[in-house]
């Protein structure tokens, strides 16, 4: 992958500012000042491009970038939108291969703006220039001293790299760095994403040595499947935290299958991101909270959390919040409690949470030894130190915590410590010292609990990246929904576990099929356009003999009109499940698994993954169900064969991915029992393109 444009963007040898101005209210003035600020330390050349001025703010100005030679490889453009295509042509003559278009008035401004954006993009592609924007905040590289953005100042250096569509969040990063001392490596805002998008930046940040954590704020997905495939190769190396805005209810699809109707756009996207081990958050504060914690060594290996507090009430509240977020607050083993007692007041609790009470003079020792003993105990995966007012105000408490936390890191104990800060402004020097020592500190118990949950290790079994398959050789030559007989035949041809059946055009064929299958049997009407058989009372079960079969056939003909039916062996009892799939426009083939039968759209208890799956992902889909207890047996019923079900999900997902002719499918119900499972009904829609 050619990332030379990214080097020009983040490490330019020289920058040309188009729209540079001496007027302080102009974006061009802010850009020029940021690029030349002595405290930033950018060592490259900076030139202003202006039709009349010879210099602006002490920076040399030229009428055309061509006059400056080839020492510039990044353009920053803040001019009226109609001028941008021509500017890009001039940039190409000067050898510039990357451009940040800060200017607005493009696609976000209506039809005229959309045409301007298309013209700009055509010019960029014609001249081999990669574009950031338009309508964007710009880009920052703290280690290079580059602030090619409209954010004033420079964030602290650190390991967080932020990709955002929203310029406001780019500016918020500057304020956050000042408030909590967190550090950034790169910040880039892409605005309208006319060219460079989230996957392009993610590919660059994956190999960037200064980036330890990647935070992303998206308003839309440019290529969901590409982002998914790329993210699953990045997350084993660097954590990726992502916020997607605009998650409201998607417009209802014109879909007849349960699968497509249930799986709205955001639910598919969220499932894909989680499958790629991306940490999905739901607000901007948590996005930076989690990135900051991870950059400060906050990777949590498991669910067990130890709590040390000088307020019993806050400790109990925090324990509740941690458990709500999926963490555990386990009781400590007696040897650990015995080791703690000499360092705690007589009335202190050595349970978890550890309550050091109000013996202020012993706070440094109690907190310090608490951290030391919990870190080395092997009984917790993370520690929360709660500092309520008096403890937060004591400098010796802060000093002791910093010493113990850094010592534990040097011992490679890898039990991160988070501080829950509950103090007035008089204690602010204490939290500043903790933040400067790279210790994750958050104000409020709920915030800490939420961050720890997101900092838990997301890594499960990793699957090598896959590309979408080429169209298979199989092609039905049909369009729309297959008949039930055709759908069942397709399932049989795929060698998937299927209840035996016979397709019957008349009563005689039905009777012959029933004798071959053996009573009892099930009769299902197979009529054009009959997709929801339950509502039409088009299924008759427990048919014990030919007389009952003849009566059921006559009833279908009378109510539904004459036509074909399917006779099927009756599956033995078990749990009714559903397996389905459809092709999402952005993310490709999606597989659904959930509680099936007539309850599928009432309970809406299902999980989603992108195809193909591996066994670990299949088991994870089962564990995500709210009613997963039915899989393990309830009220004396036996547990289903989970391993057989996992293998079915894997096989179905591989079949779906490879079957280019297949648009949607529903297997509902799939009857799962103690010793295997069987698909007893299927609906299949073939692709029309």
Secondary structure, DSSP 4 states (H G I P E B T S, - for coil): ---HHHHHHHS-SEEEEET--S-TTSHHHHHHHHHH-TTT---SEEEEE-SS-SEETTEEEESSGGGGTT---EEEE-S-GGGHHHHHHHHHHTT--EEEE----SGGG-HHHHHHHHHHHHHHHHTT-EEEESS--EEEEGGGTEEEESS-S-PPEEEEEEEES-HHHHHHHHHHHHHH---EEEEEE-TT-SSS-HHHHHHHHHT-TT-SEEEEEESS-S-HHHHHHHHHHHTTTSEEEEEE---SPPPPP---SHHHHH--HHHHHHHHHHHTT-EEESSHHHHHHHHHHHHTT--B-SSBEEEEES-HHHHHHHHHHHHHTT-B-PPPPHHHHHHHHTTS-TT-B-SSSEE-TT-GGGHHHHHHHHHHHHHHHSS-SEEEEEEETHHHH-HHHHHHHHHHHHHHHHTT---EEEEEEE--GGGHHHHHHHHHTT--EEESHHHHHHHHHHHB----S-----PPPPPPS------EEPPHHHHHHHHHHTT--B--EEEESSHHHHHHHHHHH-SSEEEEEE-TT---TTTTT-EEEEE-SHHHHHHHHHHHHHHH-S-EEEEEEPPPS-EEEEEEEEEETTTEEEEEEEE-GGGHHHH--EEEEESSP-HHHHHHHHHT-TTGGGGG--TTPPPP-HHHHHHHHHHHHHHHHH-TTEEEEEEEEEEEETTEEEE--EEEEE---
